[in-house]
Amino acid sequence: MNIDYTITALMFPAIPLTMSIYSNRF
C-alpha cells in the first residue's frame, strides 16, 4: 500500500510536467 502511495505521489507532479514538455515540443 505504501508503494502505491509513493507511485501516486510521484505521478501526480509528473502529469503537468509531461504536458508542459509536450507543449514545448509541439
Backbone as CSV, one residue per row, in Angstrom:
resi,resn,N_x,N_y,N_z,CA_x,CA_y,CA_z,C_x,C_y,C_z
1,MET,0.832,-1.206,0.000,0.000,0.000,0.000,0.868,1.257,0.000
2,ASN,1.962,1.216,0.742,2.868,2.366,0.773,3.498,2.589,-0.600
3,ILE,3.740,1.475,-1.319,4.349,1.590,-2.648,3.392,2.321,-3.587
4,ASP,2.112,1.959,-3.545,1.118,2.616,-4.408,1.033,4.103,-4.087
5,TYR,1.113,4.433,-2.801,1.030,5.843,-2.393,2.225,6.622,-2.928
6,THR,3.404,5.991,-2.902,4.614,6.652,-3.406,4.515,6.859,-4.913
7,ILE,4.021,5.839,-5.621,3.878,5.949,-7.077,2.903,7.067,-7.426
8,THR,1.791,7.140,-6.688,0.804,8.195,-6.937,1.408,9.562,-6.662
9,ALA,2.193,9.674,-5.589,2.812,10.953,-5.240,3.811,11.364,-6.315
10,LEU,4.476,10.394,-6.938,5.443,10.715,-7.987,4.740,11.025,-9.301
11,MET,3.645,10.326,-9.581,2.946,10.504,-10.852,2.181,11.822,-10.888
12,PHE,1.609,12.240,-9.750,0.787,13.451,-9.728,1.554,14.678,-10.221
13,PRO,2.758,14.975,-9.720,3.514,16.125,-10.234,4.083,15.869,-11.626
14,ALA,4.187,14.612,-12.028,4.757,14.288,-13.338,3.768,14.597,-14.457
15,ILE,2.463,14.576,-14.163,1.452,14.804,-15.206,1.576,16.215,-15.795
16,PRO,1.570,17.289,-15.003,1.730,18.633,-15.575,3.096,18.818,-16.218
17,LEU,4.110,18.165,-15.671,5.450,18.270,-16.260,5.458,17.667,-17.656
18,THR,4.841,16.496,-17.803,4.787,15.848,-19.116,4.000,16.702,-20.098
19,MET,2.920,17.315,-19.635,2.100,18.161,-20.515,2.902,19.371,-20.982
20,SER,3.679,19.978,-20.086,4.476,21.147,-20.466,5.562,20.738,-21.448
21,ILE,6.137,19.545,-21.268,7.173,19.067,-22.192,6.556,18.855,-23.574
22,TYR,5.353,18.257,-23.615,4.681,18.039,-24.888,4.370,19.368,-25.569
23,SER,3.965,20.362,-24.783,3.638,21.675,-25.354,4.888,22.326,-25.924
24,ASN,6.018,22.142,-25.249,7.260,22.745,-25.727,7.736,22.058,-27.003
25,ARG,7.534,20.740,-27.099,7.969,20.006,-28.290,7.083,20.350,-29.479
26,PHE,5.770,20.385,-29.273,4.821,20.660,-30.362,4.143,22.011,-30.141
